[in-house]
Amino acid sequence: MISSRTEASGLVVKIDRAMIDPAAAFGSPQDVVRDSRLRKHEKIEILSRWAYDSAELSVAEEEGMDGGEATDMGEILKALDEIAIVDVQHCAPTKHAAFQVAPPKRRPRPLLRSPGVIPA
């Protein structure tokens, strides 16, 4: 579970709500990415749950059940990809849209070259 923090802004309540229903707590997946009050691992958890919910709603719709409107999975994965490495290639294919989230992306280190050395 996400760690609790007490803030006057009601962030803890918003995180708790987002864990249950991300679409009700945020207008879009990009809103999660842009929320500077959230820690990176919280954003990943919220977006992962949102992807799961969206996949479940799509499956329910395929099977003739009505469960609400699913958010575009591409939009969710794009948002996740901005903050973490999303691997959809090495997961078992299911209709539940399996994917893995690796640790948060790190900025690549610049290559250090000795002065006067020309790369081959």
NUDRENDO-431311 format. One record per atom (N, C-alpha, C): residue in one letter; chain; atom name; z negated, y, x negated. Coordinates in nm, 2 decimals. Example, Ala and Ser with C-alpha at 12.3 -4.5 7.8 and 13.67 -1.06 7.14 Angstrom:
! NUDRENDO-431311
R resn chain name     up  north   east
R    A     A    N  -0.78  -0.57  -1.32
R    A     A   CA  -0.78  -0.45  -1.23
R    A     A    C  -0.78  -0.33  -1.32
R    S     A    N  -0.71  -0.22  -1.28
R    S     A   CA  -0.71  -0.11  -1.37
R    S     A    C  -0.79   0.00  -1.29
This chain:
! NUDRENDO-431311
R resn chain name     up  north   east
R    M     A    N   0.00  -0.12  -0.08
R    M     A   CA   0.00   0.00   0.00
R    M     A    C   0.00   0.12  -0.09
R    I     A    N   0.05   0.23  -0.04
R    I     A   CA   0.06   0.36  -0.11
R    I     A    C  -0.08   0.41  -0.12
R    S     A    N  -0.11   0.47  -0.24
R    S     A   CA  -0.24   0.52  -0.27
R    S     A    C  -0.27   0.65  -0.18
R    S     A    N  -0.39   0.66  -0.14
R    S     A   CA  -0.43   0.78  -0.05
R    S     A    C  -0.46   0.90  -0.14
R    R     A    N  -0.41   1.01  -0.10
R    R     A   CA  -0.45   1.14  -0.16
R    R     A    C  -0.48   1.23  -0.05
R    T     A    N  -0.58   1.31  -0.07
R    T     A   CA  -0.61   1.41   0.03
R    T     A    C  -0.55   1.54   0.00
R    E     A    N  -0.47   1.59   0.09
R    E     A   CA  -0.41   1.72   0.07
R    E     A    C  -0.41   1.79   0.20
R    A     A    N  -0.42   1.92   0.20
R    A     A   CA  -0.43   2.00   0.32
R    A     A    C  -0.30   1.99   0.40
R    S     A    N  -0.19   1.95   0.33
R    S     A   CA  -0.05   1.95   0.39
R    S     A    C  -0.03   1.83   0.48
R    G     A    N  -0.13   1.74   0.49
R    G     A   CA  -0.12   1.62   0.57
R    G     A    C  -0.02   1.52   0.51
R    L     A    N  -0.01   1.52   0.38
R    L     A   CA   0.08   1.42   0.31
R    L     A    C   0.04   1.28   0.34
R    V     A    N  -0.09   1.25   0.33
R    V     A   CA  -0.14   1.11   0.35
R    V     A    C  -0.10   1.06   0.49
R    V     A    N  -0.11   1.14   0.59
R    V     A   CA  -0.07   1.10   0.73
R    V     A    C   0.08   1.08   0.73
R    K     A    N   0.16   1.16   0.66
R    K     A   CA   0.31   1.15   0.66
R    K     A    C   0.34   1.02   0.59
R    I     A    N   0.28   0.98   0.48
R    I     A   CA   0.31   0.86   0.40
R    I     A    C   0.27   0.74   0.49
R    D     A    N   0.16   0.74   0.55
R    D     A   CA   0.12   0.63   0.64
R    D     A    C   0.22   0.61   0.75
R    R     A    N   0.26   0.72   0.81
R    R     A   CA   0.36   0.72   0.92
R    R     A    C   0.50   0.67   0.87
R    A     A    N   0.53   0.71   0.75
R    A     A   CA   0.66   0.67   0.69
R    A     A    C   0.66   0.52   0.65
R    M     A    N   0.55   0.46   0.62
R    M     A   CA   0.54   0.32   0.59
R    M     A    C   0.56   0.24   0.72
R    I     A    N   0.53   0.29   0.83
R    I     A   CA   0.55   0.22   0.96
R    I     A    C   0.69   0.25   1.01
R    D     A    N   0.73   0.37   1.01
R    D     A   CA   0.86   0.41   1.07
R    D     A    C   0.92   0.53   0.99
R    P     A    N   0.99   0.49   0.88
R    P     A   CA   1.05   0.60   0.79
R    P     A    C   1.14   0.70   0.87
R    A     A    N   1.22   0.65   0.96
R    A     A   CA   1.31   0.74   1.03
R    A     A    C   1.24   0.84   1.12
R    A     A    N   1.11   0.80   1.16
R    A     A   CA   1.04   0.90   1.24
R    A     A    C   0.97   1.00   1.16
R    A     A    N   0.94   0.97   1.03
R    A     A   CA   0.87   1.06   0.94
R    A     A    C   0.96   1.15   0.87
R    F     A    N   1.09   1.11   0.85
R    F     A   CA   1.19   1.19   0.77
R    F     A    C   1.32   1.20   0.85
R    G     A    N   1.38   1.31   0.84
R    G     A   CA   1.51   1.33   0.91
R    G     A    C   1.62   1.24   0.85
R    S     A    N   1.62   1.23   0.72
R    S     A   CA   1.73   1.15   0.65
R    S     A    C   1.67   1.09   0.52
R    P     A    N   1.74   0.99   0.46
R    P     A   CA   1.69   0.94   0.34
R    P     A    C   1.69   1.05   0.23
R    Q     A    N   1.78   1.14   0.23
R    Q     A   CA   1.78   1.25   0.13
R    Q     A    C   1.65   1.33   0.14
R    D     A    N   1.59   1.34   0.26
R    D     A   CA   1.47   1.42   0.27
R    D     A    C   1.36   1.35   0.20
R    V     A    N   1.36   1.22   0.19
R    V     A   CA   1.26   1.15   0.11
R    V     A    C   1.28   1.18  -0.04
R    V     A    N   1.40   1.18  -0.09
R    V     A   CA   1.43   1.21  -0.23
R    V     A    C   1.39   1.35  -0.26
R    R     A    N   1.41   1.45  -0.17
R    R     A   CA   1.38   1.59  -0.20
R    R     A    C   1.24   1.62  -0.19
R    D     A    N   1.16   1.54  -0.12
R    D     A   CA   1.01   1.57  -0.10
R    D     A    C   0.94   1.57  -0.23
R    S     A    N   0.91   1.68  -0.29
R    S     A   CA   0.84   1.69  -0.42
R    S     A    C   0.70   1.65  -0.42
R    R     A    N   0.64   1.64  -0.30
R    R     A   CA   0.50   1.60  -0.29
R    R     A    C   0.48   1.45  -0.31
R    L     A    N   0.59   1.37  -0.29
R    L     A   CA   0.58   1.23  -0.31
R    L     A    C   0.60   1.18  -0.45
R    R     A    N   0.53   1.08  -0.49
R    R     A   CA   0.55   1.02  -0.62
R    R     A    C   0.67   0.93  -0.61
R    K     A    N   0.73   0.90  -0.73
R    K     A   CA   0.85   0.82  -0.73
R    K     A    C   0.83   0.69  -0.67
R    H     A    N   0.72   0.62  -0.70
R    H     A   CA   0.70   0.49  -0.64
R    H     A    C   0.68   0.49  -0.49
R    E     A    N   0.63   0.61  -0.44
R    E     A   CA   0.62   0.62  -0.29
R    E     A    C   0.76   0.64  -0.23
R    K     A    N   0.84   0.72  -0.29
R    K     A   CA   0.98   0.73  -0.24
R    K     A    C   1.05   0.60  -0.24
R    I     A    N   1.04   0.52  -0.35
R    I     A   CA   1.11   0.39  -0.35
R    I     A    C   1.06   0.30  -0.24
R    E     A    N   0.93   0.30  -0.22
R    E     A   CA   0.87   0.21  -0.11
R    E     A    C   0.92   0.26   0.02
R    I     A    N   0.91   0.39   0.05
R    I     A   CA   0.96   0.44   0.18
R    I     A    C   1.11   0.41   0.20
R    L     A    N   1.19   0.43   0.10
R    L     A   CA   1.33   0.41   0.12
R    L     A    C   1.36   0.26   0.13
R    S     A    N   1.29   0.17   0.06
R    S     A   CA   1.30   0.03   0.07
R    S     A    C   1.27  -0.02   0.21
R    R     A    N   1.16   0.03   0.26
R    R     A   CA   1.12  -0.01   0.40
R    R     A    C   1.23   0.04   0.50
R    W     A    N   1.28   0.16   0.48
R    W     A   CA   1.38   0.22   0.56
R    W     A    C   1.51   0.13   0.56
R    A     A    N   1.55   0.08   0.44
R    A     A   CA   1.66  -0.01   0.43
R    A     A    C   1.63  -0.14   0.51
R    Y     A    N   1.51  -0.19   0.49
R    Y     A   CA   1.48  -0.32   0.56
R    Y     A    C   1.48  -0.30   0.72
R    D     A    N   1.43  -0.19   0.76
R    D     A   CA   1.43  -0.16   0.91
R    D     A    C   1.57  -0.14   0.96
R    S     A    N   1.66  -0.08   0.88
R    S     A   CA   1.80  -0.05   0.92
R    S     A    C   1.87  -0.19   0.93
R    A     A    N   1.85  -0.28   0.83
R    A     A   CA   1.91  -0.41   0.83
R    A     A    C   1.87  -0.49   0.95
R    E     A    N   1.74  -0.48   0.98
R    E     A   CA   1.69  -0.56   1.09
R    E     A    C   1.74  -0.51   1.22
R    L     A    N   1.76  -0.38   1.24
R    L     A   CA   1.82  -0.32   1.36
R    L     A    C   1.96  -0.36   1.37
R    S     A    N   2.04  -0.36   1.26
R    S     A   CA   2.18  -0.41   1.26
R    S     A    C   2.19  -0.55   1.31
R    V     A    N   2.10  -0.64   1.25
R    V     A   CA   2.11  -0.78   1.29
R    V     A    C   2.07  -0.80   1.44
R    A     A    N   1.97  -0.72   1.48
R    A     A   CA   1.94  -0.73   1.63
R    A     A    C   2.05  -0.69   1.71
R    E     A    N   2.12  -0.59   1.67
R    E     A   CA   2.24  -0.54   1.75
R    E     A    C   2.35  -0.65   1.75
R    E     A    N   2.37  -0.71   1.64
R    E     A   CA   2.47  -0.82   1.63
R    E     A    C   2.44  -0.93   1.72
R    E     A    N   2.31  -0.96   1.74
R    E     A   CA   2.27  -1.07   1.82
R    E     A    C   2.25  -1.03   1.97
R    G     A    N   2.29  -0.91   2.00
R    G     A   CA   2.29  -0.87   2.14
R    G     A    C   2.16  -0.80   2.19
R    M     A    N   2.07  -0.77   2.09
R    M     A   CA   1.94  -0.71   2.13
R    M     A    C   1.96  -0.56   2.10
R    D     A    N   1.88  -0.48   2.18
R    D     A   CA   1.89  -0.33   2.16
R    D     A    C   1.75  -0.30   2.09
R    G     A    N   1.76  -0.24   1.97
R    G     A   CA   1.63  -0.20   1.91
R    G     A    C   1.63  -0.06   1.86
R    G     A    N   1.73   0.02   1.89
R    G     A   CA   1.74   0.16   1.85
R    G     A    C   1.86   0.18   1.76
R    E     A    N   1.86   0.29   1.70
R    E     A   CA   1.98   0.33   1.62
R    E     A    C   1.94   0.31   1.47
R    A     A    N   2.02   0.23   1.40
R    A     A   CA   2.00   0.21   1.26
R    A     A    C   2.06   0.32   1.17
R    T     A    N   1.99   0.36   1.07
R    T     A   CA   2.04   0.46   0.97
R    T     A    C   2.15   0.39   0.89
R    D     A    N   2.25   0.46   0.85
R    D     A   CA   2.36   0.41   0.76
R    D     A    C   2.30   0.35   0.63
R    M     A    N   2.32   0.22   0.61
R    M     A   CA   2.26   0.16   0.49
R    M     A    C   2.32   0.22   0.36
R    G     A    N   2.44   0.27   0.36
R    G     A   CA   2.50   0.33   0.25
R    G     A    C   2.42   0.46   0.21
R    E     A    N   2.38   0.53   0.31
R    E     A   CA   2.31   0.66   0.29
R    E     A    C   2.17   0.63   0.23
R    I     A    N   2.11   0.52   0.27
R    I     A   CA   1.98   0.48   0.22
R    I     A    C   1.99   0.43   0.08
R    L     A    N   2.09   0.35   0.05
R    L     A   CA   2.11   0.30  -0.09
R    L     A    C   2.15   0.41  -0.18
R    K     A    N   2.23   0.51  -0.14
R    K     A   CA   2.26   0.62  -0.22
R    K     A    C   2.14   0.70  -0.26
R    A     A    N   2.05   0.72  -0.16
R    A     A   CA   1.92   0.79  -0.19
R    A     A    C   1.84   0.71  -0.29
R    L     A    N   1.83   0.58  -0.27
R    L     A   CA   1.75   0.50  -0.36
R    L     A    C   1.81   0.50  -0.50
R    D     A    N   1.94   0.50  -0.51
R    D     A   CA   2.01   0.50  -0.64
R    D     A    C   1.98   0.63  -0.72
R    E     A    N   1.94   0.74  -0.65
R    E     A   CA   1.91   0.86  -0.72
R    E     A    C   1.78   0.85  -0.80
R    I     A    N   1.69   0.76  -0.75
R    I     A   CA   1.56   0.76  -0.81
R    I     A    C   1.52   0.62  -0.88
R    A     A    N   1.61   0.52  -0.85
R    A     A   CA   1.58   0.39  -0.91
R    A     A    C   1.71   0.32  -0.93
R    I     A    N   1.71   0.20  -0.99
R    I     A   CA   1.83   0.12  -1.01
R    I     A    C   1.83   0.02  -0.90
R    V     A    N   1.93   0.03  -0.82
R    V     A   CA   1.95  -0.06  -0.70
R    V     A    C   2.05  -0.17  -0.74
R    D     A    N   2.01  -0.29  -0.73
R    D     A   CA   2.10  -0.41  -0.77
R    D     A    C   2.14  -0.48  -0.64
R    V     A    N   2.26  -0.46  -0.59
R    V     A   CA   2.30  -0.54  -0.48
R    V     A    C   2.39  -0.66  -0.52
R    Q     A    N   2.43  -0.67  -0.65
R    Q     A   CA   2.52  -0.77  -0.70
R    Q     A    C   2.44  -0.90  -0.72
R    H     A    N   2.32  -0.90  -0.76
R    H     A   CA   2.25  -1.02  -0.80
R    H     A    C   2.14  -1.07  -0.70
R    C     A    N   2.18  -1.05  -0.58
R    C     A   CA   2.09  -1.09  -0.47
R    C     A    C   2.16  -1.19  -0.38
R    A     A    N   2.09  -1.28  -0.32
R    A     A   CA   2.15  -1.38  -0.23
R    A     A    C   2.21  -1.30  -0.11
R    P     A    N   2.33  -1.33  -0.08
R    P     A   CA   2.39  -1.26   0.04
R    P     A    C   2.33  -1.31   0.17
R    T     A    N   2.29  -1.22   0.25
R    T     A   CA   2.23  -1.25   0.38
R    T     A    C   2.27  -1.14   0.47
R    K     A    N   2.26  -1.16   0.60
R    K     A   CA   2.29  -1.06   0.69
R    K     A    C   2.18  -0.96   0.70
R    H     A    N   2.07  -0.98   0.62
R    H     A   CA   1.96  -0.89   0.62
R    H     A    C   1.97  -0.79   0.50
R    A     A    N   2.08  -0.78   0.44
R    A     A   CA   2.11  -0.68   0.34
R    A     A    C   2.01  -0.69   0.22
R    A     A    N   2.00  -0.80   0.15
R    A     A   CA   1.91  -0.81   0.04
R    A     A    C   1.95  -0.72  -0.08
R    F     A    N   1.86  -0.66  -0.14
R    F     A   CA   1.88  -0.59  -0.27
R    F     A    C   1.75  -0.59  -0.35
R    Q     A    N   1.77  -0.55  -0.47
R    Q     A   CA   1.65  -0.54  -0.56
R    Q     A    C   1.64  -0.40  -0.61
R    V     A    N   1.52  -0.35  -0.63
R    V     A   CA   1.50  -0.22  -0.69
R    V     A    C   1.43  -0.24  -0.82
R    A     A    N   1.49  -0.20  -0.92
R    A     A   CA   1.44  -0.20  -1.06
R    A     A    C   1.35  -0.09  -1.08
R    P     A    N   1.28  -0.08  -1.20
R    P     A   CA   1.19   0.03  -1.22
R    P     A    C   1.27   0.16  -1.22
R    P     A    N   1.20   0.27  -1.20
R    P     A   CA   1.28   0.40  -1.19
R    P     A    C   1.37   0.43  -1.31
R    K     A    N   1.48   0.50  -1.28
R    K     A   CA   1.57   0.53  -1.38
R    K     A    C   1.51   0.62  -1.49
R    R     A    N   1.55   0.60  -1.61
R    R     A   CA   1.50   0.69  -1.72
R    R     A    C   1.63   0.76  -1.77
R    R     A    N   1.60   0.88  -1.82
R    R     A   CA   1.71   0.95  -1.88
R    R     A    C   1.75   0.89  -2.01
R    P     A    N   1.88   0.87  -2.04
R    P     A   CA   1.92   0.81  -2.17
R    P     A    C   1.88   0.90  -2.28
R    R     A    N   1.84   0.84  -2.39
R    R     A   CA   1.81   0.92  -2.51
R    R     A    C   1.94   0.97  -2.57
R    P     A    N   1.94   1.09  -2.63
R    P     A   CA   2.06   1.13  -2.70
R    P     A    C   2.07   1.05  -2.83
R    L     A    N   2.20   1.03  -2.86
R    L     A   CA   2.22   0.96  -2.99
R    L     A    C   2.19   1.05  -3.11
R    L     A    N   2.12   1.00  -3.20
R    L     A   CA   2.08   1.08  -3.32
R    L     A    C   2.18   1.05  -3.43
R    R     A    N   2.24   1.15  -3.48
R    R     A   CA   2.34   1.12  -3.59
R    R     A    C   2.29   1.20  -3.71
R    S     A    N   2.32   1.15  -3.83
R    S     A   CA   2.29   1.22  -3.95
R    S     A    C   2.39   1.33  -3.97
R    P     A    N   2.35   1.45  -4.02
R    P     A   CA   2.44   1.56  -4.03
R    P     A    C   2.55   1.52  -4.13
R    G     A    N   2.67   1.56  -4.09
R    G     A   CA   2.79   1.54  -4.18
R    G     A    C   2.85   1.40  -4.16
R    V     A    N   2.79   1.31  -4.08
R    V     A   CA   2.85   1.18  -4.05
R    V     A    C   2.95   1.19  -3.94
R    I     A    N   3.07   1.14  -3.96
R    I     A   CA   3.17   1.14  -3.85
R    I     A    C   3.17   1.00  -3.79
R    P     A    N   3.15   0.99  -3.66
R    P     A   CA   3.15   0.86  -3.59
R    P     A    C   3.29   0.80  -3.61
R    A     A    N   3.29   0.67  -3.62
R    A     A   CA   3.41   0.59  -3.64
R    A     A    C   3.49   0.57  -3.51
